[in-house]
Amino acid sequence: MTISEAAFHDIVRVWLTDCVGAGNLTHEPTLRTGREPDFLAEGSLATWAVEVENDADSLTDGFGQARLYAKHATEYVPLLVLPPVKASSRRELALLRDDVRIVELDPGTGDVLSGP
């Protein structure tokens, strides 16, 4: 399923709001380092710097962005949210999960398909 970036951001926003509450979610904040994650989600156990990719083929690009948040702002936990990854990318996804929390979100239903 192909989905626009804006539409997928809206789906992710709903999911994150359910997770942390609307008052704990900021869209496209500027971190003190100048980086701009798509969302900053302040949960009870951690503050997540969230990178959203609307295309599962952008797995490695999103991974790199999320890692930059962790390198530049150690108080944030990097989180990458993307649509389901193709079967051919499953091995790569498993390897990347060693360094970054990754959630696969169904763009049709907003359900979490895999993740932390």
PDB file as gemmi writes it, atoms N, CA and C in Angstrom:
CRYST1    1.000    1.000    1.000  90.00  90.00  90.00 P 1                      
ATOM      1  N   MET A   1       0.841  -1.182   0.000  1.00  0.00           N  
ATOM      2  CA  MET A   1       0.000   0.000   0.000  1.00  0.00           C  
ATOM      3  C   MET A   1       0.886   1.247   0.000  1.00  0.00           C  
ATOM      4  N   THR A   2       0.643   2.135  -0.949  1.00  0.00           N  
ATOM      5  CA  THR A   2       1.378   3.389  -1.021  1.00  0.00           C  
ATOM      6  C   THR A   2       0.576   4.463  -0.286  1.00  0.00           C  
ATOM      7  N   ILE A   3       1.274   5.248   0.513  1.00  0.00           N  
ATOM      8  CA  ILE A   3       0.625   6.301   1.291  1.00  0.00           C  
ATOM      9  C   ILE A   3       1.527   7.533   1.281  1.00  0.00           C  
ATOM     10  N   SER A   4       0.915   8.697   1.237  1.00  0.00           N  
ATOM     11  CA  SER A   4       1.709   9.928   1.231  1.00  0.00           C  
ATOM     12  C   SER A   4       2.340  10.145   2.601  1.00  0.00           C  
ATOM     13  N   GLU A   5       3.385  10.950   2.599  1.00  0.00           N  
ATOM     14  CA  GLU A   5       4.071  11.246   3.859  1.00  0.00           C  
ATOM     15  C   GLU A   5       3.127  11.933   4.848  1.00  0.00           C  
ATOM     16  N   ALA A   6       2.367  12.909   4.372  1.00  0.00           N  
ATOM     17  CA  ALA A   6       1.451  13.641   5.260  1.00  0.00           C  
ATOM     18  C   ALA A   6       0.387  12.712   5.844  1.00  0.00           C  
ATOM     19  N   ALA A   7      -0.165  11.838   5.022  1.00  0.00           N  
ATOM     20  CA  ALA A   7      -1.196  10.909   5.501  1.00  0.00           C  
ATOM     21  C   ALA A   7      -0.620   9.933   6.522  1.00  0.00           C  
ATOM     22  N   PHE A   8       0.601   9.443   6.278  1.00  0.00           N  
ATOM     23  CA  PHE A   8       1.198   8.500   7.225  1.00  0.00           C  
ATOM     24  C   PHE A   8       1.565   9.213   8.530  1.00  0.00           C  
ATOM     25  N   HIS A   9       2.008  10.458   8.442  1.00  0.00           N  
ATOM     26  CA  HIS A   9       2.286  11.245   9.657  1.00  0.00           C  
ATOM     27  C   HIS A   9       1.025  11.350  10.520  1.00  0.00           C  
ATOM     28  N   ASP A  10      -0.125  11.559   9.875  1.00  0.00           N  
ATOM     29  CA  ASP A  10      -1.383  11.654  10.620  1.00  0.00           C  
ATOM     30  C   ASP A  10      -1.697  10.352  11.348  1.00  0.00           C  
ATOM     31  N   ILE A  11      -1.458   9.221  10.690  1.00  0.00           N  
ATOM     32  CA  ILE A  11      -1.696   7.908  11.302  1.00  0.00           C  
ATOM     33  C   ILE A  11      -0.743   7.702  12.475  1.00  0.00           C  
ATOM     34  N   VAL A  12       0.517   8.057  12.275  1.00  0.00           N  
ATOM     35  CA  VAL A  12       1.508   7.913  13.344  1.00  0.00           C  
ATOM     36  C   VAL A  12       1.165   8.834  14.512  1.00  0.00           C  
ATOM     37  N   ARG A  13       0.707  10.040  14.216  1.00  0.00           N  
ATOM     38  CA  ARG A  13       0.328  10.990  15.275  1.00  0.00           C  
ATOM     39  C   ARG A  13      -0.771  10.392  16.162  1.00  0.00           C  
ATOM     40  N   VAL A  14      -1.775   9.770  15.550  1.00  0.00           N  
ATOM     41  CA  VAL A  14      -2.862   9.146  16.320  1.00  0.00           C  
ATOM     42  C   VAL A  14      -2.305   8.041  17.206  1.00  0.00           C  
ATOM     43  N   TRP A  15      -1.447   7.195  16.648  1.00  0.00           N  
ATOM     44  CA  TRP A  15      -0.857   6.092  17.415  1.00  0.00           C  
ATOM     45  C   TRP A  15      -0.024   6.624  18.582  1.00  0.00           C  
ATOM     46  N   LEU A  16       0.828   7.621  18.309  1.00  0.00           N  
ATOM     47  CA  LEU A  16       1.664   8.183  19.371  1.00  0.00           C  
ATOM     48  C   LEU A  16       0.822   8.861  20.449  1.00  0.00           C  
ATOM     49  N   THR A  17      -0.238   9.548  20.044  1.00  0.00           N  
ATOM     50  CA  THR A  17      -1.128  10.187  21.008  1.00  0.00           C  
ATOM     51  C   THR A  17      -1.761   9.144  21.919  1.00  0.00           C  
ATOM     52  N   ASP A  18      -2.154   8.013  21.349  1.00  0.00           N  
ATOM     53  CA  ASP A  18      -2.692   6.918  22.165  1.00  0.00           C  
ATOM     54  C   ASP A  18      -1.643   6.404  23.149  1.00  0.00           C  
ATOM     55  N   CYS A  19      -0.381   6.422  22.738  1.00  0.00           N  
ATOM     56  CA  CYS A  19       0.707   5.903  23.583  1.00  0.00           C  
ATOM     57  C   CYS A  19       1.097   6.857  24.706  1.00  0.00           C  
ATOM     58  N   VAL A  20       1.209   8.155  24.402  1.00  0.00           N  
ATOM     59  CA  VAL A  20       1.765   9.097  25.387  1.00  0.00           C  
ATOM     60  C   VAL A  20       0.823  10.235  25.776  1.00  0.00           C  
ATOM     61  N   GLY A  21      -0.284  10.394  25.076  1.00  0.00           N  
ATOM     62  CA  GLY A  21      -1.198  11.500  25.352  1.00  0.00           C  
ATOM     63  C   GLY A  21      -0.867  12.714  24.502  1.00  0.00           C  
ATOM     64  N   ALA A  22      -1.897  13.445  24.105  1.00  0.00           N  
ATOM     65  CA  ALA A  22      -1.718  14.590  23.203  1.00  0.00           C  
ATOM     66  C   ALA A  22      -0.807  15.662  23.780  1.00  0.00           C  
ATOM     67  N   GLY A  23      -0.866  15.874  25.082  1.00  0.00           N  
ATOM     68  CA  GLY A  23      -0.040  16.900  25.710  1.00  0.00           C  
ATOM     69  C   GLY A  23       1.433  16.551  25.783  1.00  0.00           C  
ATOM     70  N   ASN A  24       1.768  15.318  25.473  1.00  0.00           N  
ATOM     71  CA  ASN A  24       3.158  14.856  25.542  1.00  0.00           C  
ATOM     72  C   ASN A  24       3.765  14.610  24.168  1.00  0.00           C  
ATOM     73  N   LEU A  25       3.125  15.142  23.133  1.00  0.00           N  
ATOM     74  CA  LEU A  25       3.576  14.912  21.764  1.00  0.00           C  
ATOM     75  C   LEU A  25       3.809  16.244  21.063  1.00  0.00           C  
ATOM     76  N   THR A  26       4.991  16.401  20.484  1.00  0.00           N  
ATOM     77  CA  THR A  26       5.332  17.610  19.733  1.00  0.00           C  
ATOM     78  C   THR A  26       5.690  17.202  18.312  1.00  0.00           C  
ATOM     79  N   HIS A  27       5.123  17.911  17.337  1.00  0.00           N  
ATOM     80  CA  HIS A  27       5.391  17.623  15.927  1.00  0.00           C  
ATOM     81  C   HIS A  27       6.524  18.510  15.427  1.00  0.00           C  
ATOM     82  N   GLU A  28       7.521  17.900  14.840  1.00  0.00           N  
ATOM     83  CA  GLU A  28       8.679  18.562  14.237  1.00  0.00           C  
ATOM     84  C   GLU A  28       9.338  19.613  15.144  1.00  0.00           C  
ATOM     85  N   PRO A  29       9.729  19.222  16.349  1.00  0.00           N  
ATOM     86  CA  PRO A  29      10.441  20.160  17.216  1.00  0.00           C  
ATOM     87  C   PRO A  29      11.886  20.328  16.756  1.00  0.00           C  
ATOM     88  N   THR A  30      12.498  21.423  17.122  1.00  0.00           N  
ATOM     89  CA  THR A  30      13.920  21.605  16.864  1.00  0.00           C  
ATOM     90  C   THR A  30      14.666  21.280  18.149  1.00  0.00           C  
ATOM     91  N   LEU A  31      15.513  20.261  18.091  1.00  0.00           N  
ATOM     92  CA  LEU A  31      16.306  19.876  19.251  1.00  0.00           C  
ATOM     93  C   LEU A  31      17.410  20.904  19.456  1.00  0.00           C  
ATOM     94  N   ARG A  32      18.010  20.920  20.618  1.00  0.00           N  
ATOM     95  CA  ARG A  32      19.069  21.896  20.909  1.00  0.00           C  
ATOM     96  C   ARG A  32      20.252  21.761  19.958  1.00  0.00           C  
ATOM     97  N   THR A  33      20.371  20.609  19.309  1.00  0.00           N  
ATOM     98  CA  THR A  33      21.456  20.380  18.355  1.00  0.00           C  
ATOM     99  C   THR A  33      21.101  20.849  16.947  1.00  0.00           C  
ATOM    100  N   GLY A  34      19.848  21.285  16.755  1.00  0.00           N  
ATOM    101  CA  GLY A  34      19.412  21.725  15.439  1.00  0.00           C  
ATOM    102  C   GLY A  34      18.699  20.647  14.637  1.00  0.00           C  
ATOM    103  N   ARG A  35      18.776  19.399  15.059  1.00  0.00           N  
ATOM    104  CA  ARG A  35      18.081  18.309  14.365  1.00  0.00           C  
ATOM    105  C   ARG A  35      16.579  18.455  14.582  1.00  0.00           C  
ATOM    106  N   GLU A  36      15.780  17.978  13.622  1.00  0.00           N  
ATOM    107  CA  GLU A  36      14.327  18.058  13.726  1.00  0.00           C  
ATOM    108  C   GLU A  36      13.700  16.693  13.496  1.00  0.00           C  
ATOM    109  N   PRO A  37      13.421  15.955  14.568  1.00  0.00           N  
ATOM    110  CA  PRO A  37      12.702  14.696  14.388  1.00  0.00           C  
ATOM    111  C   PRO A  37      11.260  14.999  13.968  1.00  0.00           C  
ATOM    112  N   ASP A  38      10.592  14.009  13.410  1.00  0.00           N  
ATOM    113  CA  ASP A  38       9.201  14.219  13.017  1.00  0.00           C  
ATOM    114  C   ASP A  38       8.314  14.446  14.238  1.00  0.00           C  
ATOM    115  N   PHE A  39       8.599  13.718  15.316  1.00  0.00           N  
ATOM    116  CA  PHE A  39       7.853  13.885  16.561  1.00  0.00           C  
ATOM    117  C   PHE A  39       8.796  13.737  17.739  1.00  0.00           C  
ATOM    118  N   LEU A  40       8.434  14.362  18.846  1.00  0.00           N  
ATOM    119  CA  LEU A  40       9.062  14.114  20.134  1.00  0.00           C  
ATOM    120  C   LEU A  40       7.927  13.653  21.044  1.00  0.00           C  
ATOM    121  N   ALA A  41       8.040  12.425  21.551  1.00  0.00           N  
ATOM    122  CA  ALA A  41       6.984  11.826  22.367  1.00  0.00           C  
ATOM    123  C   ALA A  41       7.522  11.585  23.772  1.00  0.00           C  
ATOM    124  N   GLU A  42       6.966  12.285  24.744  1.00  0.00           N  
ATOM    125  CA  GLU A  42       7.428  12.188  26.129  1.00  0.00           C  
ATOM    126  C   GLU A  42       6.585  11.163  26.879  1.00  0.00           C  
ATOM    127  N   GLY A  43       7.151   9.957  27.039  1.00  0.00           N  
ATOM    128  CA  GLY A  43       6.471   8.892  27.759  1.00  0.00           C  
ATOM    129  C   GLY A  43       6.898   8.852  29.211  1.00  0.00           C  
ATOM    130  N   SER A  44       6.322   7.945  29.972  1.00  0.00           N  
ATOM    131  CA  SER A  44       6.637   7.852  31.399  1.00  0.00           C  
ATOM    132  C   SER A  44       8.033   7.291  31.645  1.00  0.00           C  
ATOM    133  N   LEU A  45       8.538   6.471  30.736  1.00  0.00           N  
ATOM    134  CA  LEU A  45       9.856   5.860  30.923  1.00  0.00           C  
ATOM    135  C   LEU A  45      10.949   6.469  30.054  1.00  0.00           C  
ATOM    136  N   ALA A  46      10.559   7.135  28.971  1.00  0.00           N  
ATOM    137  CA  ALA A  46      11.559   7.685  28.048  1.00  0.00           C  
ATOM    138  C   ALA A  46      10.926   8.775  27.196  1.00  0.00           C  
ATOM    139  N   THR A  47      11.782   9.604  26.614  1.00  0.00           N  
ATOM    140  CA  THR A  47      11.352  10.563  25.608  1.00  0.00           C  
ATOM    141  C   THR A  47      11.878  10.065  24.273  1.00  0.00           C  
ATOM    142  N   TRP A  48      10.973   9.882  23.342  1.00  0.00           N  
ATOM    143  CA  TRP A  48      11.293   9.282  22.052  1.00  0.00           C  
ATOM    144  C   TRP A  48      11.449  10.356  20.983  1.00  0.00           C  
ATOM    145  N   ALA A  49      12.558  10.332  20.266  1.00  0.00           N  
ATOM    146  CA  ALA A  49      12.751  11.156  19.076  1.00  0.00           C  
ATOM    147  C   ALA A  49      12.352  10.272  17.903  1.00  0.00           C  
ATOM    148  N   VAL A  50      11.243  10.621  17.262  1.00  0.00           N  
ATOM    149  CA  VAL A  50      10.598   9.736  16.298  1.00  0.00           C  
ATOM    150  C   VAL A  50      10.854  10.193  14.867  1.00  0.00           C  
ATOM    151  N   GLU A  51      11.366   9.287  14.062  1.00  0.00           N  
ATOM    152  CA  GLU A  51      11.520   9.495  12.621  1.00  0.00           C  
ATOM    153  C   GLU A  51      10.446   8.658  11.934  1.00  0.00           C  
ATOM    154  N   VAL A  52       9.702   9.269  11.016  1.00  0.00           N  
ATOM    155  CA  VAL A  52       8.633   8.580  10.299  1.00  0.00           C  
ATOM    156  C   VAL A  52       9.017   8.478   8.830  1.00  0.00           C  
ATOM    157  N   GLU A  53       8.928   7.292   8.279  1.00  0.00           N  
ATOM    158  CA  GLU A  53       9.136   7.074   6.847  1.00  0.00           C  
ATOM    159  C   GLU A  53       7.856   6.476   6.285  1.00  0.00           C  
ATOM    160  N   ASN A  54       7.312   7.070   5.231  1.00  0.00           N  
ATOM    161  CA  ASN A  54       6.075   6.563   4.649  1.00  0.00           C  
ATOM    162  C   ASN A  54       6.317   5.464   3.627  1.00  0.00           C  
ATOM    163  N   ASP A  55       7.571   5.117   3.401  1.00  0.00           N  
ATOM    164  CA  ASP A  55       7.940   4.111   2.414  1.00  0.00           C  
ATOM    165  C   ASP A  55       8.909   3.138   3.071  1.00  0.00           C  
ATOM    166  N   ALA A  56       8.526   1.878   3.141  1.00  0.00           N  
ATOM    167  CA  ALA A  56       9.382   0.887   3.799  1.00  0.00           C  
ATOM    168  C   ALA A  56      10.731   0.747   3.104  1.00  0.00           C  
ATOM    169  N   ASP A  57      10.822   1.160   1.835  1.00  0.00           N  
ATOM    170  CA  ASP A  57      12.110   1.114   1.135  1.00  0.00           C  
ATOM    171  C   ASP A  57      13.097   2.123   1.721  1.00  0.00           C  
ATOM    172  N   SER A  58      12.611   3.056   2.513  1.00  0.00           N  
ATOM    173  CA  SER A  58      13.466   4.068   3.143  1.00  0.00           C  
ATOM    174  C   SER A  58      13.959   3.614   4.512  1.00  0.00           C  
ATOM    175  N   LEU A  59      13.963   2.321   4.746  1.00  0.00           N  
ATOM    176  CA  LEU A  59      14.362   1.756   6.033  1.00  0.00           C  
ATOM    177  C   LEU A  59      15.724   2.264   6.476  1.00  0.00           C  
ATOM    178  N   THR A  60      16.722   2.190   5.604  1.00  0.00           N  
ATOM    179  CA  THR A  60      18.071   2.582   6.017  1.00  0.00           C  
ATOM    180  C   THR A  60      18.193   4.099   6.172  1.00  0.00           C  
ATOM    181  N   ASP A  61      17.473   4.873   5.362  1.00  0.00           N  
ATOM    182  CA  ASP A  61      17.496   6.332   5.525  1.00  0.00           C  
ATOM    183  C   ASP A  61      16.903   6.728   6.873  1.00  0.00           C  
ATOM    184  N   GLY A  62      15.760   6.154   7.198  1.00  0.00           N  
ATOM    185  CA  GLY A  62      15.119   6.448   8.473  1.00  0.00           C  
ATOM    186  C   GLY A  62      15.957   5.991   9.649  1.00  0.00           C  
ATOM    187  N   PHE A  63      16.608   4.846   9.489  1.00  0.00           N  
ATOM    188  CA  PHE A  63      17.496   4.330  10.529  1.00  0.00           C  
ATOM    189  C   PHE A  63      18.617   5.331  10.798  1.00  0.00           C  
ATOM    190  N   GLY A  64      19.215   5.846   9.728  1.00  0.00           N  
ATOM    191  CA  GLY A  64      20.306   6.815   9.871  1.00  0.00           C  
ATOM    192  C   GLY A  64      19.852   8.080  10.578  1.00  0.00           C  
ATOM    193  N   GLN A  65      18.681   8.574  10.215  1.00  0.00           N  
ATOM    194  CA  GLN A  65      18.146   9.771  10.881  1.00  0.00           C  
ATOM    195  C   GLN A  65      17.923   9.501  12.369  1.00  0.00           C  
ATOM    196  N   ALA A  66      17.314   8.366  12.678  1.00  0.00           N  
ATOM    197  CA  ALA A  66      17.043   8.036  14.079  1.00  0.00           C  
ATOM    198  C   ALA A  66      18.338   7.918  14.880  1.00  0.00           C  
ATOM    199  N   ARG A  67      19.360   7.335  14.280  1.00  0.00           N  
ATOM    200  CA  ARG A  67      20.658   7.211  14.965  1.00  0.00           C  
ATOM    201  C   ARG A  67      21.265   8.584  15.232  1.00  0.00           C  
ATOM    202  N   LEU A  68      21.082   9.513  14.311  1.00  0.00           N  
ATOM    203  CA  LEU A  68      21.593  10.868  14.521  1.00  0.00           C  
ATOM    204  C   LEU A  68      20.949  11.514  15.740  1.00  0.00           C  
ATOM    205  N   TYR A  69      19.666  11.279  15.954  1.00  0.00           N  
ATOM    206  CA  TYR A  69      19.009  11.850  17.139  1.00  0.00           C  
ATOM    207  C   TYR A  69      19.677  11.334  18.403  1.00  0.00           C  
ATOM    208  N   ALA A  70      19.990  10.053  18.419  1.00  0.00           N  
ATOM    209  CA  ALA A  70      20.629   9.455  19.601  1.00  0.00           C  
ATOM    210  C   ALA A  70      22.041   9.995  19.794  1.00  0.00           C  
ATOM    211  N   LYS A  71      22.752  10.229  18.707  1.00  0.00           N  
ATOM    212  CA  LYS A  71      24.128  10.730  18.804  1.00  0.00           C  
ATOM    213  C   LYS A  71      24.176  12.191  19.245  1.00  0.00           C  
ATOM    214  N   HIS A  72      23.223  12.981  18.783  1.00  0.00           N  
ATOM    215  CA  HIS A  72      23.231  14.413  19.069  1.00  0.00           C  
ATOM    216  C   HIS A  72      22.482  14.794  20.336  1.00  0.00           C  
ATOM    217  N   ALA A  73      21.584  13.941  20.779  1.00  0.00           N  
ATOM    218  CA  ALA A  73      20.786  14.259  21.963  1.00  0.00           C  
ATOM    219  C   ALA A  73      20.584  12.974  22.761  1.00  0.00           C  
ATOM    220  N   THR A  74      21.525  12.691  23.630  1.00  0.00           N  
ATOM    221  CA  THR A  74      21.536  11.403  24.328  1.00  0.00           C  
ATOM    222  C   THR A  74      20.346  11.207  25.261  1.00  0.00           C  
ATOM    223  N   GLU A  75      19.622  12.269  25.577  1.00  0.00           N  
ATOM    224  CA  GLU A  75      18.468  12.105  26.453  1.00  0.00           C  
ATOM    225  C   GLU A  75      17.242  11.549  25.726  1.00  0.00           C  
ATOM    226  N   TYR A  76      17.325  11.401  24.397  1.00  0.00           N  
ATOM    227  CA  TYR A  76      16.215  10.880  23.611  1.00  0.00           C  
ATOM    228  C   TYR A  76      16.505   9.470  23.121  1.00  0.00           C  
ATOM    229  N   VAL A  77      15.468   8.656  23.122  1.00  0.00           N  
ATOM    230  CA  VAL A  77      15.567   7.306  22.566  1.00  0.00           C  
ATOM    231  C   VAL A  77      15.084   7.383  21.118  1.00  0.00           C  
ATOM    232  N   PRO A  78      15.883   6.921  20.154  1.00  0.00           N  
ATOM    233  CA  PRO A  78      15.452   6.994  18.764  1.00  0.00           C  
ATOM    234  C   PRO A  78      14.395   5.939  18.453  1.00  0.00           C  
ATOM    235  N   LEU A  79      13.395   6.336  17.682  1.00  0.00           N  
ATOM    236  CA  LEU A  79      12.331   5.438  17.259  1.00  0.00           C  
ATOM    237  C   LEU A  79      12.040   5.699  15.791  1.00  0.00           C  
ATOM    238  N   LEU A  80      12.026   4.650  14.998  1.00  0.00           N  
ATOM    239  CA  LEU A  80      11.690   4.726  13.577  1.00  0.00           C  
ATOM    240  C   LEU A  80      10.343   4.058  13.379  1.00  0.00           C  
ATOM    241  N   VAL A  81       9.401   4.760  12.737  1.00  0.00           N  
ATOM    242  CA  VAL A  81       8.082   4.207  12.439  1.00  0.00           C  
ATOM    243  C   VAL A  81       7.920   4.193  10.927  1.00  0.00           C  
ATOM    244  N   LEU A  82       7.535   3.041  10.380  1.00  0.00           N  
ATOM    245  CA  LEU A  82       7.372   2.904   8.949  1.00  0.00           C  
ATOM    246  C   LEU A  82       6.315   1.855   8.643  1.00  0.00           C  
ATOM    247  N   PRO A  83       5.819   1.834   7.381  1.00  0.00           N  
ATOM    248  CA  PRO A  83       4.867   0.802   6.978  1.00  0.00           C  
ATOM    249  C   PRO A  83       5.552  -0.566   6.950  1.00  0.00           C  
ATOM    250  N   PRO A  84       4.796  -1.626   6.739  1.00  0.00           N  
ATOM    251  CA  PRO A  84       5.384  -2.969   6.729  1.00  0.00           C  
ATOM    252  C   PRO A  84       6.550  -3.093   5.748  1.00  0.00           C  
ATOM    253  N   VAL A  85       7.591  -3.764   6.200  1.00  0.00           N  
ATOM    254  CA  VAL A  85       8.788  -3.990   5.396  1.00  0.00           C  
ATOM    255  C   VAL A  85       8.582  -5.244   4.556  1.00  0.00           C  
ATOM    256  N   LYS A  86       9.083  -5.223   3.330  1.00  0.00           N  
ATOM    257  CA  LYS A  86       8.977  -6.389   2.445  1.00  0.00           C  
ATOM    258  C   LYS A  86       9.732  -7.578   3.027  1.00  0.00           C  
ATOM    259  N   ALA A  87       9.293  -8.746   2.651  1.00  0.00           N  
ATOM    260  CA  ALA A  87       9.941  -9.975   3.133  1.00  0.00           C  
ATOM    261  C   ALA A  87      11.433  -9.971   2.830  1.00  0.00           C  
ATOM    262  N   SER A  88      11.820  -9.407   1.695  1.00  0.00           N  
ATOM    263  CA  SER A  88      13.233  -9.395   1.308  1.00  0.00           C  
ATOM    264  C   SER A  88      14.081  -8.496   2.213  1.00  0.00           C  
ATOM    265  N   SER A  89      13.448  -7.614   2.971  1.00  0.00           N  
ATOM    266  CA  SER A  89      14.177  -6.700   3.865  1.00  0.00           C  
ATOM    267  C   SER A  89      14.112  -7.131   5.328  1.00  0.00           C  
ATOM    268  N   ARG A  90      13.494  -8.259   5.618  1.00  0.00           N  
ATOM    269  CA  ARG A  90      13.318  -8.710   7.007  1.00  0.00           C  
ATOM    270  C   ARG A  90      14.646  -8.912   7.727  1.00  0.00           C  
ATOM    271  N   ARG A  91      15.627  -9.492   7.050  1.00  0.00           N  
ATOM    272  CA  ARG A  91      16.922  -9.740   7.694  1.00  0.00           C  
ATOM    273  C   ARG A  91      17.589  -8.412   8.077  1.00  0.00           C  
ATOM    274  N   GLU A  92      17.559  -7.465   7.141  1.00  0.00           N  
ATOM    275  CA  GLU A  92      18.133  -6.142   7.406  1.00  0.00           C  
ATOM    276  C   GLU A  92      17.393  -5.457   8.560  1.00  0.00           C  
ATOM    277  N   LEU A  93      16.078  -5.569   8.579  1.00  0.00           N  
ATOM    278  CA  LEU A  93      15.287  -4.987   9.658  1.00  0.00           C  
ATOM    279  C   LEU A  93      15.708  -5.555  11.008  1.00  0.00           C  
ATOM    280  N   ALA A  94      15.898  -6.854  11.069  1.00  0.00           N  
ATOM    281  CA  ALA A  94      16.311  -7.498  12.325  1.00  0.00           C  
ATOM    282  C   ALA A  94      17.668  -6.976  12.792  1.00  0.00           C  
ATOM    283  N   LEU A  95      18.586  -6.776  11.865  1.00  0.00           N  
ATOM    284  CA  LEU A  95      19.909  -6.255  12.223  1.00  0.00           C  
ATOM    285  C   LEU A  95      19.825  -4.816  12.735  1.00  0.00           C  
ATOM    286  N   LEU A  96      19.023  -4.002  12.091  1.00  0.00           N  
ATOM    287  CA  LEU A  96      18.903  -2.597  12.480  1.00  0.00           C  
ATOM    288  C   LEU A  96      18.228  -2.441  13.833  1.00  0.00           C  
ATOM    289  N   ARG A  97      17.362  -3.386  14.172  1.00  0.00           N  
ATOM    290  CA  ARG A  97      16.671  -3.323  15.469  1.00  0.00           C  
ATOM    291  C   ARG A  97      17.629  -3.471  16.642  1.00  0.00           C  
ATOM    292  N   ASP A  98      18.850  -3.927  16.386  1.00  0.00           N  
ATOM    293  CA  ASP A  98      19.841  -3.998  17.461  1.00  0.00           C  
ATOM    294  C   ASP A  98      20.238  -2.606  17.949  1.00  0.00           C  
ATOM    295  N   ASP A  99      20.070  -1.584  17.094  1.00  0.00           N  
ATOM    296  CA  ASP A  99      20.521  -0.225  17.418  1.00  0.00           C  
ATOM    297  C   ASP A  99      19.409   0.803  17.582  1.00  0.00           C  
ATOM    298  N   VAL A 100      18.268   0.572  16.951  1.00  0.00           N  
ATOM    299  CA  VAL A 100      17.178   1.546  16.968  1.00  0.00           C  
ATOM    300  C   VAL A 100      15.856   0.807  17.168  1.00  0.00           C  
ATOM    301  N   ARG A 101      14.986   1.371  17.989  1.00  0.00           N  
ATOM    302  CA  ARG A 101      13.639   0.808  18.118  1.00  0.00           C  
ATOM    303  C   ARG A 101      12.915   1.087  16.809  1.00  0.00           C  
ATOM    304  N   ILE A 102      12.295   0.058  16.238  1.00  0.00           N  
ATOM    305  CA  ILE A 102      11.585   0.196  14.970  1.00  0.00           C  
ATOM    306  C   ILE A 102      10.185  -0.378  15.131  1.00  0.00           C  
ATOM    307  N   VAL A 103       9.194   0.400  14.689  1.00  0.00           N  
ATOM    308  CA  VAL A 103       7.806  -0.039  14.714  1.00  0.00           C  
ATOM    309  C   VAL A 103       7.287  -0.055  13.283  1.00  0.00           C  
ATOM    310  N   GLU A 104       6.680  -1.169  12.901  1.00  0.00           N  
ATOM    311  CA  GLU A 104       5.976  -1.250  11.624  1.00  0.00           C  
ATOM    312  C   GLU A 104       4.502  -1.010  11.920  1.00  0.00           C  
ATOM    313  N   LEU A 105       3.947   0.012  11.285  1.00  0.00           N  
ATOM    314  CA  LEU A 105       2.566   0.416  11.521  1.00  0.00           C  
ATOM    315  C   LEU A 105       1.772   0.213  10.237  1.00  0.00           C  
ATOM    316  N   ASP A 106       0.643  -0.458  10.337  1.00  0.00           N  
ATOM    317  CA  ASP A 106      -0.210  -0.685   9.171  1.00  0.00           C  
ATOM    318  C   ASP A 106      -0.857   0.637   8.774  1.00  0.00           C  
ATOM    319  N   PRO A 107      -0.593   1.142   7.558  1.00  0.00           N  
ATOM    320  CA  PRO A 107      -1.154   2.431   7.165  1.00  0.00           C  
ATOM    321  C   PRO A 107      -2.668   2.391   6.957  1.00  0.00           C  
ATOM    322  N   GLY A 108      -3.224   1.200   6.770  1.00  0.00           N  
ATOM    323  CA  GLY A 108      -4.668   1.086   6.576  1.00  0.00           C  
ATOM    324  C   GLY A 108      -5.454   1.101   7.871  1.00  0.00           C  
ATOM    325  N   THR A 109      -4.895   0.478   8.908  1.00  0.00           N  
ATOM    326  CA  THR A 109      -5.619   0.342  10.174  1.00  0.00           C  
ATOM    327  C   THR A 109      -4.990   1.119  11.325  1.00  0.00           C  
ATOM    328  N   GLY A 110      -3.717   1.480  11.197  1.00  0.00           N  
ATOM    329  CA  GLY A 110      -3.001   2.128  12.295  1.00  0.00           C  
ATOM    330  C   GLY A 110      -2.535   1.153  13.355  1.00  0.00           C  
ATOM    331  N   ASP A 111      -2.682  -0.143  13.082  1.00  0.00           N  
ATOM    332  CA  ASP A 111      -2.264  -1.171  14.038  1.00  0.00           C  
ATOM    333  C   ASP A 111      -0.761  -1.395  13.982  1.00  0.00           C  
ATOM    334  N   VAL A 112      -0.168  -1.680  15.139  1.00  0.00           N  
ATOM    335  CA  VAL A 112       1.245  -2.037  15.203  1.00  0.00           C  
ATOM    336  C   VAL A 112       1.388  -3.476  14.721  1.00  0.00           C  
ATOM    337  N   LEU A 113       2.224  -3.677  13.701  1.00  0.00           N  
ATOM    338  CA  LEU A 113       2.461  -5.016  13.163  1.00  0.00           C  
ATOM    339  C   LEU A 113       3.681  -5.658  13.797  1.00  0.00           C  
ATOM    340  N   SER A 114       4.663  -4.846  14.137  1.00  0.00           N  
ATOM    341  CA  SER A 114       5.842  -5.326  14.860  1.00  0.00           C  
ATOM    342  C   SER A 114       6.512  -4.137  15.507  1.00  0.00           C  
ATOM    343  N   GLY A 115       7.227  -4.404  16.569  1.00  0.00           N  
ATOM    344  CA  GLY A 115       7.933  -3.318  17.224  1.00  0.00           C  
ATOM    345  C   GLY A 115       8.238  -3.618  18.669  1.00  0.00           C  
ATOM    346  N   PRO A 116       8.798  -2.599  19.325  1.00  0.00           N  
ATOM    347  CA  PRO A 116       9.243  -2.820  20.707  1.00  0.00           C  
ATOM    348  C   PRO A 116       8.095  -3.080  21.660  1.00  0.00           C  
TER     349      PRO A 116                                                      
END                                                                             
